[in-house]
């Protein structure tokens, strides 16, 4: 049986504010997210 440590996946996320779709005066704030879920803490790609 695999351990939880061996199956742990780290997800790197970057957040970007989308100024041209946001309107702070109306309380509208738009963000875009980019992520890479294919990296493990142990340095091997997830399968």
C-alpha positions in Angstrom: 0.0 0.0 0.0 1.3 3.5 -0.9 1.9 6.0 1.9 0.3 9.5 2.0 3.8 10.9 1.7 4.5 9.1 -1.6 1.2 10.3 -3.1 1.4 13.9 -2.1 1.1 16.4 -5.0 2.2 20.0 -4.7 0.2 22.5 -6.8 1.9 25.8 -7.7 -0.5 28.6 -8.3 0.1 32.1 -9.6 -2.6 34.8 -9.3 -3.1 37.7 -11.7 -5.4 40.6 -11.3 -7.3 41.3 -14.6 -7.6 45.0 -14.6 -9.5 45.5 -17.9 -12.4 43.2 -16.6 -12.4 44.6 -13.0 -14.4 47.6 -11.8 -13.3 48.4 -8.2 -15.9 51.3 -8.0 -18.7 48.6 -8.3 -16.9 46.1 -6.2 -15.9 43.9 -9.1 -12.5 42.4 -8.9 -11.4 39.7 -11.5 -8.5 37.4 -11.0 -7.0 34.7 -13.3 -5.2 31.7 -11.9 -2.6 29.5 -13.5 -1.5 26.3 -11.9 0.9 23.4 -12.4 -0.4 20.2 -10.7 2.1 17.9 -12.2 4.9 18.3 -9.6 5.4 16.2 -6.5 7.3 17.3 -3.4 9.7 14.4 -4.0 10.7 15.8 -7.4 9.0 13.2 -9.6 6.2 14.0 -12.0 2.7 12.9 -11.0 1.1 10.2 -13.1 
